Amino acid sequence: MRIKGFDFLRFVAVVLVIYRHSDSIGTLNFIGWVGVDLFFVLSGFLVSGLMFKEYKKTGGVKIKRFLMRRAFKIYPPFYVFFGGYPVVPQLLR
């Protein structure tokens, strides 16, 4: 289930983080850390929503199974990114 309001909050968080990491000096620079906090809050809310959904559906949550499903969703792109990160500059030479 996609919540459009959360997509907007993700966008705001991304903009705040990028703005904070840029060297620009401006009025929003001092609140760039809010973007990271916003990501953590959204992640916690969405992951707990998945757990509650599973609990309603099955009457319980098998933590090991839940964490394995999350790991198989998160870790493949993580390893592809970090594996490709040092390779791409070499290919672009």
NORHUGI-V384359 format. One record per backbone hydrogen bond with DSSP energy under -0.5 kcal/mol. NH is the residue of the N-H (numbers start at 1). CO is the residue of the C=O. E is the energy in kcal/mol with one decimal. If there is no record, write none. Layout:
<<NH/CO/E> <NH/CO/E>>
This chain:
<<4/2/-0.6> <6/3/-0.9> <7/3/-1.4> <8/4/-1.8> <9/5/-1.9> <10/6/-2.6> <11/7/-2.2> <12/8/-2.5> <13/9/-2.5> <14/10/-2.7> <15/11/-2.6> <16/12/-2.5> <17/13/-2.4> <18/14/-2.8> <19/15/-2.7> <20/16/-2.2> <21/17/-2.0> <22/18/-1.2> <26/24/-0.6> <29/26/-0.6> <31/28/-1.5> <32/29/-1.0> <34/31/-1.6> <35/32/-1.4> <36/32/-0.6> <37/33/-1.9> <38/34/-2.7> <39/35/-2.0> <40/36/-2.1> <41/37/-2.4> <42/38/-2.7> <43/39/-2.7> <44/40/-2.5> <45/41/-2.4> <46/42/-2.8> <47/43/-2.8> <48/44/-2.3> <49/45/-1.9> <50/46/-1.8> <51/47/-2.0> <52/48/-2.7> <53/49/-2.2> <54/50/-2.2> <55/51/-2.4> <56/52/-2.6> <57/53/-2.0> <58/54/-3.0> <59/55/-2.5> <60/54/-0.5> <63/61/-1.0> <66/62/-2.8> <67/63/-3.0> <68/64/-2.2> <69/65/-2.3> <70/66/-2.1> <71/67/-2.6> <72/68/-2.6> <73/69/-1.0> <74/70/-2.3> <75/71/-2.7> <78/74/-1.3> <79/75/-2.7> <80/76/-2.2> <81/77/-2.6> <82/78/-2.4> <83/79/-2.1> <84/80/-2.3> <85/81/-2.1> <86/82/-0.6> <88/84/-2.6> <89/85/-0.7> <90/86/-0.6> <91/87/-1.9> <92/88/-1.7> <93/90/-0.8>>
